[in-house]
Every structure is written in structure tokens, then in C-alpha cells.
Amino acid sequence: MPYKQRLYPWVLVRLLPKMQGVTVAQYRSRSDADGHLCILRRLMPNAQFVVMFNPGLPPEYQQNSR
């Protein structure tokens, strides 16, 4: 995981049918993600969203893609 992505570990995901999800945005703090979640729930009341923590894996645990 690149360094820039590790700076934004909180992820806002829109849940879709058949166990699929789309990342809407990434945030540095949980409160920023929760604030955006509240706004999206008002704008799109029928959509389902969830805030998740995605710390990423350290390089020694990542699978080599060679």
C-alpha cells in the first residue's frame, strides 16, 4: 500500500447487492468519515453506506505479485 493511502485509513463504502461495495472516499479521521456519512444518508436515503477502518498490511505480510 503506498504511503499516501496509509495516511487515509478510514474508508466510506457504499454497499451494493450481491456482497459488492464501492469505495466512495477515504479520510484521515473517523469523525470526517462519519460527517460525510450523515450527509450522504440525507442525500441518498435508500442507499446503504458503512465506515470502515482499512490500515493496510505491512510489506512483509503482502503477497508478492511476481
Distance bins in CASP14 RR format, pairs under 12 A and 6 or more apart:
PFRMAT RR
TARGET T0000
AUTHOR 0000-0000-0000
RMODE 2
METHOD distances of the structure
MODEL  1
1 7 0 0 0 0 0 1 0 0 0 0 0
1 8 0 0 0 0 0 1 0 0 0 0 0
1 9 0 0 0 0 1 0 0 0 0 0 0
1 26 0 0 0 0 0 1 0 0 0 0 0
1 54 0 0 0 0 1 0 0 0 0 0 0
1 55 0 0 0 0 1 0 0 0 0 0 0
1 56 1 0 1 0 0 0 0 0 0 0 0
1 57 1 0 0 1 0 0 0 0 0 0 0
1 58 0 0 0 0 1 0 0 0 0 0 0
1 59 0 0 0 0 1 0 0 0 0 0 0
1 61 0 0 0 0 0 1 0 0 0 0 0
1 62 1 0 0 1 0 0 0 0 0 0 0
2 8 0 0 0 0 0 1 0 0 0 0 0
2 26 0 0 0 0 0 1 0 0 0 0 0
2 56 0 0 0 0 0 1 0 0 0 0 0
2 59 0 0 0 0 0 1 0 0 0 0 0
2 62 0 0 0 0 0 1 0 0 0 0 0
3 56 0 0 0 0 0 1 0 0 0 0 0
3 59 0 0 0 0 0 1 0 0 0 0 0
4 26 0 0 0 0 1 0 0 0 0 0 0
4 28 0 0 0 0 0 1 0 0 0 0 0
5 11 0 0 0 0 1 0 0 0 0 0 0
5 23 0 0 0 0 0 1 0 0 0 0 0
5 26 1 0 0 1 0 0 0 0 0 0 0
5 27 0 0 0 0 0 1 0 0 0 0 0
5 28 0 0 0 0 0 1 0 0 0 0 0
5 54 0 0 0 0 1 0 0 0 0 0 0
5 55 0 0 0 0 0 1 0 0 0 0 0
5 56 0 0 0 0 1 0 0 0 0 0 0
5 57 0 0 0 0 0 1 0 0 0 0 0
6 26 0 0 0 0 0 1 0 0 0 0 0
6 28 0 0 0 0 0 1 0 0 0 0 0
6 54 0 0 0 0 1 0 0 0 0 0 0
6 55 1 0 0 1 0 0 0 0 0 0 0
6 56 1 0 0 1 0 0 0 0 0 0 0
6 57 0 0 0 0 0 1 0 0 0 0 0
6 58 0 0 0 0 0 1 0 0 0 0 0
6 59 0 0 0 0 0 1 0 0 0 0 0
7 26 0 0 0 0 1 0 0 0 0 0 0
7 27 0 0 0 0 1 0 0 0 0 0 0
7 28 1 0 0 1 0 0 0 0 0 0 0
7 29 0 0 0 0 0 1 0 0 0 0 0
7 54 0 0 0 0 0 1 0 0 0 0 0
7 55 0 0 0 0 0 1 0 0 0 0 0
7 56 0 0 0 0 0 1 0 0 0 0 0
8 23 0 0 0 0 0 1 0 0 0 0 0
8 25 0 0 0 0 1 0 0 0 0 0 0
8 26 1 1 0 0 0 0 0 0 0 0 0
8 27 1 0 1 0 0 0 0 0 0 0 0
8 28 1 0 1 0 0 0 0 0 0 0 0
8 29 0 0 0 0 1 0 0 0 0 0 0
8 30 0 0 0 0 0 1 0 0 0 0 0
8 32 0 0 0 0 1 0 0 0 0 0 0
8 33 0 0 0 0 1 0 0 0 0 0 0
8 53 0 0 0 0 0 1 0 0 0 0 0
8 54 0 0 0 0 1 0 0 0 0 0 0
8 55 0 0 0 0 0 1 0 0 0 0 0
8 56 0 0 0 0 0 1 0 0 0 0 0
9 26 1 0 0 1 0 0 0 0 0 0 0
9 27 0 0 0 0 1 0 0 0 0 0 0
9 28 1 0 0 1 0 0 0 0 0 0 0
9 29 0 0 0 0 1 0 0 0 0 0 0
9 30 0 0 0 0 1 0 0 0 0 0 0
9 32 0 0 0 0 0 1 0 0 0 0 0
9 33 0 0 0 0 1 0 0 0 0 0 0
9 51 0 0 0 0 0 1 0 0 0 0 0
9 52 0 0 0 0 1 0 0 0 0 0 0
9 53 1 0 1 0 0 0 0 0 0 0 0
9 54 1 0 1 0 0 0 0 0 0 0 0
9 55 1 0 1 0 0 0 0 0 0 0 0
9 56 1 0 0 1 0 0 0 0 0 0 0
10 23 0 0 0 0 0 1 0 0 0 0 0
10 24 0 0 0 0 0 1 0 0 0 0 0
10 25 0 0 0 0 1 0 0 0 0 0 0
10 26 1 0 0 1 0 0 0 0 0 0 0
10 27 1 0 1 0 0 0 0 0 0 0 0
10 28 1 0 0 1 0 0 0 0 0 0 0
10 29 1 0 0 1 0 0 0 0 0 0 0
10 30 1 0 1 0 0 0 0 0 0 0 0
10 31 0 0 0 0 1 0 0 0 0 0 0
10 32 1 0 0 1 0 0 0 0 0 0 0
10 33 1 0 1 0 0 0 0 0 0 0 0
10 34 0 0 0 0 1 0 0 0 0 0 0
10 35 0 0 0 0 0 1 0 0 0 0 0
10 36 0 0 0 0 1 0 0 0 0 0 0
10 37 0 0 0 0 0 1 0 0 0 0 0
10 50 0 0 0 0 0 1 0 0 0 0 0
10 51 1 0 0 1 0 0 0 0 0 0 0
10 52 1 0 0 1 0 0 0 0 0 0 0
10 53 1 0 0 1 0 0 0 0 0 0 0
10 54 1 0 0 1 0 0 0 0 0 0 0
10 55 0 0 0 0 1 0 0 0 0 0 0
11 21 0 0 0 0 0 1 0 0 0 0 0
11 22 0 0 0 0 0 1 0 0 0 0 0
11 23 1 0 1 0 0 0 0 0 0 0 0
11 24 0 0 0 0 1 0 0 0 0 0 0
11 25 1 0 0 1 0 0 0 0 0 0 0
11 26 1 0 1 0 0 0 0 0 0 0 0
11 27 1 0 0 1 0 0 0 0 0 0 0
11 28 0 0 0 0 0 1 0 0 0 0 0
11 30 0 0 0 0 0 1 0 0 0 0 0
11 32 0 0 0 0 0 1 0 0 0 0 0
11 33 1 0 0 1 0 0 0 0 0 0 0
11 36 0 0 0 0 0 1 0 0 0 0 0
11 37 0 0 0 0 0 1 0 0 0 0 0
11 49 0 0 0 0 0 1 0 0 0 0 0
11 50 0 0 0 0 1 0 0 0 0 0 0
11 51 1 0 0 1 0 0 0 0 0 0 0
11 52 1 0 1 0 0 0 0 0 0 0 0
11 53 1 0 0 1 0 0 0 0 0 0 0
11 54 1 0 1 0 0 0 0 0 0 0 0
11 55 0 0 0 0 0 1 0 0 0 0 0
11 56 0 0 0 0 0 1 0 0 0 0 0
12 21 0 0 0 0 0 1 0 0 0 0 0
12 22 0 0 0 0 1 0 0 0 0 0 0
12 23 1 0 0 1 0 0 0 0 0 0 0
12 24 1 0 1 0 0 0 0 0 0 0 0
12 25 1 0 1 0 0 0 0 0 0 0 0
12 26 1 0 0 1 0 0 0 0 0 0 0
12 27 1 0 0 1 0 0 0 0 0 0 0
12 30 0 0 0 0 0 1 0 0 0 0 0
12 32 0 0 0 0 1 0 0 0 0 0 0
12 33 1 0 1 0 0 0 0 0 0 0 0
12 34 0 0 0 0 1 0 0 0 0 0 0
12 35 0 0 0 0 1 0 0 0 0 0 0
12 36 1 0 1 0 0 0 0 0 0 0 0
12 37 1 0 0 1 0 0 0 0 0 0 0
12 38 0 0 0 0 0 1 0 0 0 0 0
12 39 0 0 0 0 0 1 0 0 0 0 0
12 40 1 0 0 1 0 0 0 0 0 0 0
12 41 0 0 0 0 0 1 0 0 0 0 0
12 47 0 0 0 0 0 1 0 0 0 0 0
12 48 0 0 0 0 0 1 0 0 0 0 0
12 49 1 0 0 1 0 0 0 0 0 0 0
12 50 1 0 0 1 0 0 0 0 0 0 0
12 51 1 0 1 0 0 0 0 0 0 0 0
12 52 0 0 0 0 1 0 0 0 0 0 0
12 53 0 0 0 0 0 1 0 0 0 0 0
12 54 0 0 0 0 0 1 0 0 0 0 0
13 19 0 0 0 0 0 1 0 0 0 0 0
13 20 0 0 0 0 1 0 0 0 0 0 0
13 21 1 0 1 0 0 0 0 0 0 0 0
13 22 1 0 0 1 0 0 0 0 0 0 0
13 23 1 0 1 0 0 0 0 0 0 0 0
13 24 1 0 0 1 0 0 0 0 0 0 0
13 25 0 0 0 0 1 0 0 0 0 0 0
13 26 0 0 0 0 0 1 0 0 0 0 0
13 27 0 0 0 0 0 1 0 0 0 0 0
13 33 0 0 0 0 0 1 0 0 0 0 0
13 36 0 0 0 0 0 1 0 0 0 0 0
13 37 0 0 0 0 0 1 0 0 0 0 0
13 40 0 0 0 0 0 1 0 0 0 0 0
13 47 0 0 0 0 0 1 0 0 0 0 0
13 48 0 0 0 0 1 0 0 0 0 0 0
13 49 1 0 0 1 0 0 0 0 0 0 0
13 50 1 0 1 0 0 0 0 0 0 0 0
13 51 1 0 0 1 0 0 0 0 0 0 0
13 52 1 0 1 0 0 0 0 0 0 0 0
13 53 0 0 0 0 0 1 0 0 0 0 0
13 54 0 0 0 0 1 0 0 0 0 0 0
14 20 0 0 0 0 1 0 0 0 0 0 0
14 21 1 0 0 1 0 0 0 0 0 0 0
14 22 1 0 1 0 0 0 0 0 0 0 0
14 23 0 0 0 0 1 0 0 0 0 0 0
14 24 1 0 1 0 0 0 0 0 0 0 0
14 25 0 0 0 0 0 1 0 0 0 0 0
14 36 0 0 0 0 0 1 0 0 0 0 0
14 37 0 0 0 0 0 1 0 0 0 0 0
14 40 0 0 0 0 1 0 0 0 0 0 0
14 41 0 0 0 0 0 1 0 0 0 0 0
14 43 0 0 0 0 0 1 0 0 0 0 0
14 44 0 0 0 0 1 0 0 0 0 0 0
14 46 0 0 0 0 0 1 0 0 0 0 0
14 47 1 0 1 0 0 0 0 0 0 0 0
14 48 1 0 0 1 0 0 0 0 0 0 0
14 49 1 0 1 0 0 0 0 0 0 0 0
14 50 0 0 0 0 1 0 0 0 0 0 0
14 51 0 0 0 0 0 1 0 0 0 0 0
14 52 0 0 0 0 0 1 0 0 0 0 0
15 21 1 0 1 0 0 0 0 0 0 0 0
15 22 0 0 0 0 1 0 0 0 0 0 0
15 23 0 0 0 0 0 1 0 0 0 0 0
15 24 0 0 0 0 0 1 0 0 0 0 0
15 40 0 0 0 0 0 1 0 0 0 0 0
15 44 0 0 0 0 0 1 0 0 0 0 0
15 46 0 0 0 0 0 1 0 0 0 0 0
15 47 1 0 0 1 0 0 0 0 0 0 0
15 48 1 0 1 0 0 0 0 0 0 0 0
15 49 1 0 0 1 0 0 0 0 0 0 0
15 50 1 0 0 1 0 0 0 0 0 0 0
15 51 0 0 0 0 0 1 0 0 0 0 0
15 52 0 0 0 0 0 1 0 0 0 0 0
16 22 1 0 0 1 0 0 0 0 0 0 0
16 23 0 0 0 0 0 1 0 0 0 0 0
16 24 0 0 0 0 0 1 0 0 0 0 0
16 47 0 0 0 0 1 0 0 0 0 0 0
16 48 0 0 0 0 1 0 0 0 0 0 0
16 49 0 0 0 0 0 1 0 0 0 0 0
16 50 0 0 0 0 0 1 0 0 0 0 0
17 47 0 0 0 0 0 1 0 0 0 0 0
17 48 0 0 0 0 1 0 0 0 0 0 0
20 48 0 0 0 0 0 1 0 0 0 0 0
21 47 0 0 0 0 0 1 0 0 0 0 0
21 48 0 0 0 0 1 0 0 0 0 0 0
21 49 0 0 0 0 1 0 0 0 0 0 0
21 50 0 0 0 0 1 0 0 0 0 0 0
21 52 0 0 0 0 0 1 0 0 0 0 0
22 47 0 0 0 0 0 1 0 0 0 0 0
22 48 0 0 0 0 0 1 0 0 0 0 0
22 49 0 0 0 0 1 0 0 0 0 0 0
22 50 0 0 0 0 0 1 0 0 0 0 0
23 33 0 0 0 0 0 1 0 0 0 0 0
23 49 0 0 0 0 0 1 0 0 0 0 0
23 50 0 0 0 0 0 1 0 0 0 0 0
23 51 0 0 0 0 0 1 0 0 0 0 0
23 52 0 0 0 0 1 0 0 0 0 0 0
23 54 0 0 0 0 1 0 0 0 0 0 0
24 33 0 0 0 0 1 0 0 0 0 0 0
24 36 1 0 0 1 0 0 0 0 0 0 0
24 37 0 0 0 0 1 0 0 0 0 0 0
24 39 0 0 0 0 0 1 0 0 0 0 0
24 40 1 0 0 1 0 0 0 0 0 0 0
24 41 0 0 0 0 0 1 0 0 0 0 0
24 43 0 0 0 0 0 1 0 0 0 0 0
24 44 0 0 0 0 0 1 0 0 0 0 0
24 47 0 0 0 0 1 0 0 0 0 0 0
24 48 0 0 0 0 0 1 0 0 0 0 0
24 49 1 0 0 1 0 0 0 0 0 0 0
24 50 0 0 0 0 0 1 0 0 0 0 0
24 51 0 0 0 0 0 1 0 0 0 0 0
24 52 0 0 0 0 0 1 0 0 0 0 0
25 32 0 0 0 0 1 0 0 0 0 0 0
25 33 1 0 0 1 0 0 0 0 0 0 0
25 35 0 0 0 0 0 1 0 0 0 0 0
25 36 1 0 0 1 0 0 0 0 0 0 0
25 37 0 0 0 0 1 0 0 0 0 0 0
25 39 0 0 0 0 0 1 0 0 0 0 0
25 40 0 0 0 0 1 0 0 0 0 0 0
25 49 0 0 0 0 0 1 0 0 0 0 0
25 51 0 0 0 0 0 1 0 0 0 0 0
25 52 0 0 0 0 0 1 0 0 0 0 0
26 32 0 0 0 0 1 0 0 0 0 0 0
26 33 0 0 0 0 1 0 0 0 0 0 0
26 36 0 0 0 0 0 1 0 0 0 0 0
26 51 0 0 0 0 0 1 0 0 0 0 0
26 52 0 0 0 0 0 1 0 0 0 0 0
26 53 0 0 0 0 0 1 0 0 0 0 0
26 54 0 0 0 0 1 0 0 0 0 0 0
26 56 0 0 0 0 0 1 0 0 0 0 0
27 33 1 0 1 0 0 0 0 0 0 0 0
27 34 0 0 0 0 1 0 0 0 0 0 0
27 35 0 0 0 0 1 0 0 0 0 0 0
27 36 1 0 0 1 0 0 0 0 0 0 0
27 37 0 0 0 0 1 0 0 0 0 0 0
27 51 0 0 0 0 1 0 0 0 0 0 0
27 52 0 0 0 0 0 1 0 0 0 0 0
27 53 0 0 0 0 0 1 0 0 0 0 0
27 54 0 0 0 0 0 1 0 0 0 0 0
28 53 0 0 0 0 0 1 0 0 0 0 0
29 35 0 0 0 0 1 0 0 0 0 0 0
29 36 0 0 0 0 0 1 0 0 0 0 0
29 51 0 0 0 0 0 1 0 0 0 0 0
29 53 0 0 0 0 0 1 0 0 0 0 0
30 36 0 0 0 0 0 1 0 0 0 0 0
30 37 0 0 0 0 0 1 0 0 0 0 0
30 51 1 0 0 1 0 0 0 0 0 0 0
30 52 0 0 0 0 0 1 0 0 0 0 0
30 53 1 0 0 1 0 0 0 0 0 0 0
31 37 0 0 0 0 0 1 0 0 0 0 0
31 38 0 0 0 0 0 1 0 0 0 0 0
31 51 0 0 0 0 0 1 0 0 0 0 0
32 38 0 0 0 0 0 1 0 0 0 0 0
32 39 0 0 0 0 0 1 0 0 0 0 0
32 51 0 0 0 0 1 0 0 0 0 0 0
33 39 0 0 0 0 0 1 0 0 0 0 0
33 40 0 0 0 0 0 1 0 0 0 0 0
33 49 0 0 0 0 1 0 0 0 0 0 0
33 50 0 0 0 0 1 0 0 0 0 0 0
33 51 1 0 1 0 0 0 0 0 0 0 0
33 52 0 0 0 0 1 0 0 0 0 0 0
33 53 0 0 0 0 1 0 0 0 0 0 0
33 54 0 0 0 0 0 1 0 0 0 0 0
34 40 0 0 0 0 0 1 0 0 0 0 0
34 41 0 0 0 0 0 1 0 0 0 0 0
34 49 0 0 0 0 0 1 0 0 0 0 0
34 50 0 0 0 0 0 1 0 0 0 0 0
34 51 1 0 0 1 0 0 0 0 0 0 0
34 52 0 0 0 0 0 1 0 0 0 0 0
35 41 0 0 0 0 1 0 0 0 0 0 0
35 42 0 0 0 0 0 1 0 0 0 0 0
35 49 0 0 0 0 0 1 0 0 0 0 0
35 51 0 0 0 0 1 0 0 0 0 0 0
36 42 0 0 0 0 0 1 0 0 0 0 0
36 43 0 0 0 0 0 1 0 0 0 0 0
36 44 0 0 0 0 0 1 0 0 0 0 0
36 49 0 0 0 0 1 0 0 0 0 0 0
36 51 0 0 0 0 1 0 0 0 0 0 0
37 43 0 0 0 0 0 1 0 0 0 0 0
37 44 0 0 0 0 0 1 0 0 0 0 0
37 47 0 0 0 0 0 1 0 0 0 0 0
37 48 0 0 0 0 0 1 0 0 0 0 0
37 49 1 0 1 0 0 0 0 0 0 0 0
37 50 0 0 0 0 1 0 0 0 0 0 0
37 51 1 0 1 0 0 0 0 0 0 0 0
37 52 0 0 0 0 0 1 0 0 0 0 0
38 44 0 0 0 0 0 1 0 0 0 0 0
38 45 0 0 0 0 0 1 0 0 0 0 0
38 49 0 0 0 0 1 0 0 0 0 0 0
38 51 0 0 0 0 0 1 0 0 0 0 0
39 45 0 0 0 0 0 1 0 0 0 0 0
39 49 0 0 0 0 0 1 0 0 0 0 0
40 46 0 0 0 0 0 1 0 0 0 0 0
40 47 1 0 0 1 0 0 0 0 0 0 0
40 48 0 0 0 0 0 1 0 0 0 0 0
40 49 1 0 1 0 0 0 0 0 0 0 0
40 50 0 0 0 0 0 1 0 0 0 0 0
40 51 0 0 0 0 0 1 0 0 0 0 0
41 47 1 0 0 1 0 0 0 0 0 0 0
41 48 0 0 0 0 1 0 0 0 0 0 0
41 49 1 0 0 1 0 0 0 0 0 0 0
41 50 0 0 0 0 0 1 0 0 0 0 0
41 51 0 0 0 0 0 1 0 0 0 0 0
42 49 0 0 0 0 0 1 0 0 0 0 0
43 49 0 0 0 0 0 1 0 0 0 0 0
55 61 0 0 0 0 0 1 0 0 0 0 0
56 62 0 0 0 0 1 0 0 0 0 0 0
57 63 0 0 0 0 1 0 0 0 0 0 0
END
